[in-house]
Amino acid sequence: MKENGSSVEYVLRSGARTSVLRAVVEGCDSTQALLDSGLASESAVYNALTELDERDLIHSPDQKRWYPTGAGTVVADLIERQRETETVLESAPEYWRRHDVTALPTAFRERLADLAGGEVVRATETRPSRAVREIERRLHDADSVSVITPIYNERFDHAARGEGLRLVLDTGVLEDLMDEADEESDEDVGAVRVADVPFALTVTDDCVLLSLPTLDGAYDPRTEFVVESERARQWGMELFERYWAEARSPEEFLAAHQ
């Protein structure tokens, strides 16, 4: 008899069901192969197969091989994403406790699992500029850089310039940027747009650096969450492009506020 309620919760209530469903989705399709894989005891594997079949998460049309249903694949994907998200949170528990993740758009919070494998670079008393220098180094080594920032730090000024730089700057510091551009008008500071920016993001050729505000809304220059993976970079680029598309040029912003 099929139980009511969430299929995800139903699967997660049993380690055997979780392991067997994931194995079937990954291509372990015979009962014997599942028994031989050591996922659980023999009786637990048989029970899991029966329960998942009754739940319509797997099926065996030829009575020889097991296949996931569409629902089974979705449930397995959700469970895997949940585990990856927990891995991200567990990799830097203090960071995620003390920083405001709601600064990110909901769609990107829901994809926090894409940042799996990241680590926090944190300033210390003996190395107070550690986070800043990490950003400088990453910018210096990159051919293309996309940056969202609520501040303008002149220390980054020579780290990334030219056609490879795109910058979304917070509206509150536009005046500082324009002053800097006047002083060094012979140099190319890249493409600049303006928007309300609640967090800092840097996306280079091979990594993402994320700096969320603290829970009181203050900008935190002492920590960066750094991830080196193509999956994280894709997450970062999609986030950047969202802000870039909605931002305005400095000229448009100034004209609207004159």
C-alpha positions in Angstrom: 0.0 0.0 0.0 1.5 3.3 -1.1 2.2 5.8 1.7 1.0 9.4 1.5 3.4 12.4 1.9 6.6 13.5 0.3 8.5 10.9 -1.8 11.8 12.5 -0.8 11.0 12.1 2.9 9.8 8.6 2.4 13.0 7.6 0.7 15.2 9.4 3.3 13.5 7.6 6.2 15.3 4.5 5.1 19.1 4.3 4.4 18.4 1.2 2.3 15.8 2.9 0.2 18.1 5.9 -0.3 21.1 3.8 -1.3 19.1 1.5 -3.6 17.3 4.3 -5.4 20.6 6.1 -6.0 22.2 2.9 -7.2 19.4 2.2 -9.7 19.5 5.8 -11.0 23.3 5.4 -11.5 22.8 2.3 -13.6 23.0 -0.6 -11.1 20.0 -2.3 -12.6 19.8 -6.0 -11.6 18.8 -7.3 -8.2 21.9 -9.4 -8.0 24.1 -6.4 -8.7 22.4 -4.5 -6.0 22.9 -7.4 -3.6 26.5 -7.7 -4.5 27.2 -3.9 -4.1 26.9 -4.1 -0.3 24.4 -1.3 0.0 22.6 -3.0 2.8 21.7 -6.5 4.1 20.0 -8.9 1.6 16.6 -8.5 3.2 16.9 -4.7 3.4 17.7 -4.6 -0.3 14.7 -6.8 -1.2 12.5 -4.7 1.0 13.8 -1.4 -0.5 13.1 -2.7 -4.0 9.6 -3.6 -3.2 8.9 -0.4 -1.4 10.4 1.8 -4.1 8.4 -0.1 -6.7 5.2 0.3 -4.8 6.0 4.0 -4.5 6.4 4.2 -8.3 10.0 5.4 -8.0 11.5 2.4 -9.8 10.0 -0.2 -12.1 11.0 -3.5 -13.8 9.1 -3.9 -17.1 10.8 -7.1 -18.1 11.1 -8.5 -14.6 14.8 -8.7 -15.0 16.2 -5.1 -14.8 15.3 -2.2 -12.5 14.9 1.3 -14.0 14.1 4.6 -12.3 10.8 6.2 -13.1 10.8 9.9 -13.9 9.7 10.6 -10.4 12.5 8.3 -9.1 15.1 10.2 -11.0 13.8 13.6 -9.7 13.7 12.3 -6.1 17.3 11.0 -6.4 18.5 14.3 -7.8 16.9 16.2 -5.0 18.4 14.0 -2.4 21.9 14.4 -4.0 21.5 18.2 -4.1 20.4 18.2 -0.5 23.5 16.2 0.5 25.7 18.6 -1.6 24.1 21.6 0.1 24.8 20.1 3.5 28.4 19.6 2.4 28.7 23.3 1.6 27.3 24.3 4.9 29.5 21.8 6.8 32.6 23.0 5.0 32.4 26.4 6.7 29.8 26.3 9.5 30.8 29.5 11.2 30.7 31.5 7.9 27.2 30.3 7.0 26.0 31.0 10.5 27.2 34.6 10.7 26.5 35.7 7.1 23.2 36.7 5.5 22.5 34.3 2.6 19.3 36.1 1.9 21.4 38.7 0.1 21.4 36.2 -2.7 18.4 35.8 -5.0 16.2 32.9 -4.1 17.1 30.9 -7.2 20.8 31.0 -6.4 20.3 30.1 -2.7 18.4 27.1 -3.9 21.5 26.1 -5.9 24.0 26.5 -3.1 25.1 23.0 -3.8 26.9 24.3 -6.8 29.5 25.8 -4.5 30.5 22.4 -3.2 34.3 22.1 -2.6 34.7 25.7 -1.5 36.7 27.1 1.4 36.8 30.3 3.4 39.8 32.6 3.1 39.8 34.6 6.3 41.9 37.6 7.5 43.7 37.1 10.8 45.4 39.3 13.3 48.8 38.5 11.9 47.5 38.6 8.2 44.8 41.3 8.2 44.9 41.7 4.4 44.7 38.0 3.6 41.2 38.1 2.0 42.0 41.3 0.0 45.3 39.9 -1.2 43.6 36.7 -2.3 41.2 38.7 -4.5 44.1 40.7 -5.9 46.0 37.6 -6.8 43.1 36.0 -8.5 42.4 39.2 -10.5 46.0 39.5 -11.5 46.2 36.0 -12.9 42.9 36.1 -14.8 42.3 37.0 -18.5 38.6 37.8 -17.8 37.0 39.1 -14.7 33.4 39.8 -13.7 32.9 41.6 -10.4 29.9 42.7 -8.3 30.9 44.9 -5.4 29.3 47.2 -2.8 32.6 49.1 -2.3 35.3 50.5 -4.5 38.8 49.4 -3.4 41.6 51.2 -5.1 43.9 48.2 -4.2 42.1 46.3 -6.9 42.5 49.1 -9.4 45.6 47.8 -11.2 44.8 44.1 -10.6 42.3 43.8 -13.4 41.9 46.3 -16.3 40.9 46.5 -19.9 38.5 44.5 -22.1 38.5 41.5 -19.8 36.9 43.4 -16.9 33.2 43.9 -16.2 32.2 45.7 -13.0 28.8 46.1 -11.4 29.3 48.8 -8.8 26.9 49.7 -6.0 25.1 53.0 -6.6 26.4 54.4 -3.3 30.0 54.6 -4.5 29.5 55.8 -8.1 30.9 59.2 -7.2 34.2 57.7 -6.0 34.5 55.7 -9.2 33.9 58.7 -11.4 36.6 60.7 -9.4 39.0 57.8 -10.0 38.3 57.7 -13.7 38.9 61.5 -13.9 42.2 61.2 -12.2 43.4 58.3 -14.5 41.4 59.0 -17.7 44.2 57.6 -19.8 43.7 54.1 -18.5 40.9 51.6 -19.3 38.9 50.5 -16.2 36.8 48.1 -18.2 33.0 48.1 -18.6 31.1 49.5 -15.6 27.4 49.4 -14.7 25.6 50.5 -11.6 23.0 48.7 -9.4 22.0 48.2 -5.8 24.5 45.6 -4.7 24.1 43.7 -1.4 27.1 41.3 -1.7 30.4 41.0 -3.4 31.2 38.5 -6.2 34.2 37.9 -8.3 34.2 35.4 -11.2 37.5 34.7 -13.0 38.5 32.2 -15.6 38.7 29.4 -13.0 37.1 30.4 -9.7 34.4 32.2 -7.8 34.9 34.4 -4.8 31.8 35.2 -2.8 31.5 37.7 0.1 28.1 37.9 1.8 27.2 40.6 4.3 27.1 39.8 8.0 23.7 39.3 9.6 23.5 43.0 10.6 23.9 43.9 6.9 27.5 45.2 7.1 30.0 44.5 4.3 32.6 41.9 5.4 36.0 42.6 3.9 37.7 40.0 6.0 36.3 36.8 4.5 35.9 35.3 1.1 34.3 32.0 0.2 36.4 30.6 -2.7 35.4 27.8 -5.0 37.5 26.4 -7.9 35.2 24.4 -10.1 33.5 24.9 -13.4 30.1 24.2 -11.8 30.7 27.0 -9.3 32.0 29.3 -12.0 28.8 28.7 -14.0 26.7 29.6 -10.9 28.7 32.8 -10.5 28.5 33.8 -14.1 24.7 33.3 -14.1 24.4 35.4 -11.0 26.7 38.1 -12.4 24.8 38.2 -15.7 21.5 38.6 -13.9 22.8 41.8 -12.1 24.6 43.0 -15.3 21.4 42.8 -17.3 19.5 44.8 -14.7 22.2 47.4 -14.0 22.5 50.8 -15.7 25.4 52.6 -17.2 26.9 55.4 -14.9 25.7 57.9 -17.4 22.1 56.6 -17.3 22.2 56.5 -13.5 23.6 60.0 -13.1 21.1 61.4 -15.7 18.2 59.9 -13.8 19.4 61.4 -10.5 20.2 64.9 -11.7 
